[in-house]
Amino acid sequence: MAVLTLCLTTVGSFAVLFLSAKLIGHKQIAQLDFFDYITGITIGSIAAEMATELEEPWKPMIAMVIYGGITLALSLIHRMGLDRTWLDKQLKQRHISSAKEVFLAVCDRNLKFVLFKK
């Protein structure tokens, strides 16, 4: 029974790892930045833990899904151009010199900001 469980968790970890890699997108090693490299190593390490965890394999699986989701979200934010320079441009348009002057910022689906100063 333990061998069957080990086989099932190994196949499960491979499936989750494969799906995470497909969602995040594959790059050549030369194209990886430091964050993607460390995330890949971490997700691979968690997949190895899931493959050998016989008692509660769902815990590492949830961790892999969370890591993959966070990486995907950050990748999408970066692709949309929503980085620090975009935020600085939004603040300059409203004559705010620093993010420290903002109490609350709300962004809608059309990427329009509503800023409340302190």
C-alpha positions as a Markdown table, in Angstrom:
| # | Residue | x | y | z |
|---|---|---|---|---|
| 1 | Met | 0.0 | 0.0 | 0.0 |
| 2 | Ala | 2.9 | 2.4 | 0.8 |
| 3 | Val | 4.4 | 1.8 | -2.7 |
| 4 | Leu | 1.0 | 2.6 | -4.3 |
| 5 | Thr | 0.7 | 5.8 | -2.3 |
| 6 | Leu | 4.3 | 6.8 | -3.2 |
| 7 | Cys | 3.5 | 6.2 | -6.9 |
| 8 | Leu | 0.3 | 8.3 | -6.7 |
| 9 | Thr | 1.9 | 11.2 | -4.9 |
| 10 | Thr | 4.8 | 11.2 | -7.3 |
| 11 | Val | 2.5 | 11.3 | -10.3 |
| 12 | Gly | 0.4 | 14.0 | -8.5 |
| 13 | Ser | 3.5 | 16.2 | -7.8 |
| 14 | Phe | 4.6 | 15.8 | -11.4 |
| 15 | Ala | 1.2 | 16.9 | -12.6 |
| 16 | Val | 1.1 | 19.9 | -10.4 |
| 17 | Leu | 4.6 | 20.9 | -11.3 |
| 18 | Phe | 3.9 | 20.5 | -15.0 |
| 19 | Leu | 0.7 | 22.6 | -14.8 |
| 20 | Ser | 2.5 | 25.3 | -12.8 |
| 21 | Ala | 5.3 | 25.4 | -15.3 |
| 22 | Lys | 2.8 | 25.7 | -18.2 |
| 23 | Leu | 0.9 | 28.5 | -16.5 |
| 24 | Ile | 4.0 | 30.5 | -15.5 |
| 25 | Gly | 5.5 | 30.0 | -19.0 |
| 26 | His | 8.8 | 28.4 | -19.9 |
| 27 | Lys | 11.9 | 30.4 | -20.6 |
| 28 | Gln | 15.4 | 29.5 | -21.5 |
| 29 | Ile | 17.9 | 29.5 | -18.6 |
| 30 | Ala | 19.5 | 32.7 | -20.0 |
| 31 | Gln | 16.2 | 34.5 | -19.9 |
| 32 | Leu | 15.4 | 33.8 | -16.3 |
| 33 | Asp | 15.8 | 36.6 | -13.8 |
| 34 | Phe | 16.8 | 35.9 | -10.2 |
| 35 | Phe | 13.2 | 35.8 | -9.0 |
| 36 | Asp | 12.1 | 33.2 | -11.6 |
| 37 | Tyr | 15.2 | 31.1 | -10.9 |
| 38 | Ile | 14.7 | 31.0 | -7.1 |
| 39 | Thr | 10.9 | 30.3 | -7.6 |
| 40 | Gly | 11.7 | 27.4 | -9.9 |
| 41 | Ile | 14.1 | 25.9 | -7.5 |
| 42 | Thr | 11.6 | 26.3 | -4.6 |
| 43 | Ile | 8.7 | 24.8 | -6.6 |
| 44 | Gly | 10.9 | 21.9 | -7.6 |
| 45 | Ser | 11.9 | 21.3 | -4.0 |
| 46 | Ile | 8.3 | 21.3 | -2.9 |
| 47 | Ala | 7.4 | 18.9 | -5.6 |
| 48 | Ala | 10.1 | 16.5 | -4.4 |
| 49 | Glu | 8.7 | 16.9 | -0.9 |
| 50 | Met | 5.2 | 16.1 | -2.1 |
| 51 | Ala | 6.4 | 13.0 | -4.0 |
| 52 | Thr | 7.9 | 11.5 | -0.8 |
| 53 | Glu | 5.3 | 12.7 | 1.7 |
| 54 | Leu | 3.0 | 9.7 | 2.3 |
| 55 | Glu | 0.9 | 10.9 | 5.2 |
| 56 | Glu | -0.3 | 14.4 | 4.1 |
| 57 | Pro | 0.7 | 15.0 | 0.4 |
| 58 | Trp | -1.9 | 17.7 | 0.0 |
| 59 | Lys | 0.1 | 20.2 | 2.1 |
| 60 | Pro | 3.1 | 20.4 | -0.3 |
| 61 | Met | 0.6 | 20.4 | -3.2 |
| 62 | Ile | -1.2 | 23.5 | -1.8 |
| 63 | Ala | 2.2 | 25.1 | -1.3 |
| 64 | Met | 3.1 | 24.4 | -4.9 |
| 65 | Val | -0.2 | 25.9 | -6.1 |
| 66 | Ile | 0.3 | 29.0 | -4.0 |
| 67 | Tyr | 3.9 | 29.5 | -5.2 |
| 68 | Gly | 2.8 | 29.0 | -8.8 |
| 69 | Gly | -0.1 | 31.4 | -8.4 |
| 70 | Ile | 2.0 | 34.2 | -6.8 |
| 71 | Thr | 4.6 | 33.8 | -9.5 |
| 72 | Leu | 1.9 | 34.0 | -12.2 |
| 73 | Ala | 0.3 | 37.0 | -10.6 |
| 74 | Leu | 3.7 | 38.8 | -10.4 |
| 75 | Ser | 4.5 | 37.9 | -14.0 |
| 76 | Leu | 1.1 | 39.3 | -15.2 |
| 77 | Ile | 1.6 | 42.5 | -13.2 |
| 78 | His | 5.1 | 42.9 | -14.8 |
| 79 | Arg | 3.7 | 42.2 | -18.3 |
| 80 | Met | 1.0 | 44.8 | -17.9 |
| 81 | Gly | 3.6 | 47.4 | -17.0 |
| 82 | Leu | 2.3 | 47.8 | -13.4 |
| 83 | Asp | 5.6 | 48.3 | -11.8 |
| 84 | Arg | 7.3 | 51.0 | -9.7 |
| 85 | Thr | 7.9 | 53.3 | -12.7 |
| 86 | Trp | 4.2 | 53.1 | -13.6 |
| 87 | Leu | 3.2 | 54.0 | -10.1 |
| 88 | Asp | 5.7 | 56.9 | -10.0 |
| 89 | Lys | 4.2 | 58.3 | -13.3 |
| 90 | Gln | 0.7 | 58.1 | -11.7 |
| 91 | Leu | 1.9 | 60.0 | -8.7 |
| 92 | Lys | 3.6 | 62.7 | -10.8 |
| 93 | Gln | 0.4 | 63.2 | -12.8 |
| 94 | Arg | -1.4 | 64.1 | -9.6 |
| 95 | His | 1.5 | 66.3 | -8.3 |
| 96 | Ile | 2.5 | 63.9 | -5.5 |
| 97 | Ser | 6.2 | 63.7 | -5.0 |
| 98 | Ser | 6.4 | 60.5 | -2.9 |
| 99 | Ala | 4.3 | 57.4 | -2.2 |
| 100 | Lys | 4.7 | 58.4 | 1.5 |
| 101 | Glu | 2.2 | 61.2 | 0.9 |
| 102 | Val | -0.5 | 58.7 | -0.1 |
| 103 | Phe | -2.9 | 57.3 | 2.6 |
| 104 | Leu | -4.9 | 55.0 | 0.2 |
| 105 | Ala | -4.7 | 54.2 | -3.5 |
| 106 | Val | -7.5 | 52.3 | -5.3 |
| 107 | Cys | -7.1 | 51.0 | -8.8 |
| 108 | Asp | -10.1 | 49.9 | -10.9 |
| 109 | Arg | -10.2 | 47.5 | -13.8 |
| 110 | Asn | -9.4 | 50.2 | -16.3 |
| 111 | Leu | -6.2 | 51.0 | -14.4 |
| 112 | Lys | -7.5 | 54.3 | -13.2 |
| 113 | Phe | -6.3 | 55.4 | -9.8 |
| 114 | Val | -8.1 | 57.1 | -7.0 |
| 115 | Leu | -5.6 | 58.5 | -4.5 |
| 116 | Phe | -6.2 | 59.8 | -1.0 |
| 117 | Lys | -3.5 | 61.9 | 0.5 |
| 118 | Lys | -2.6 | 61.7 | 4.2 |
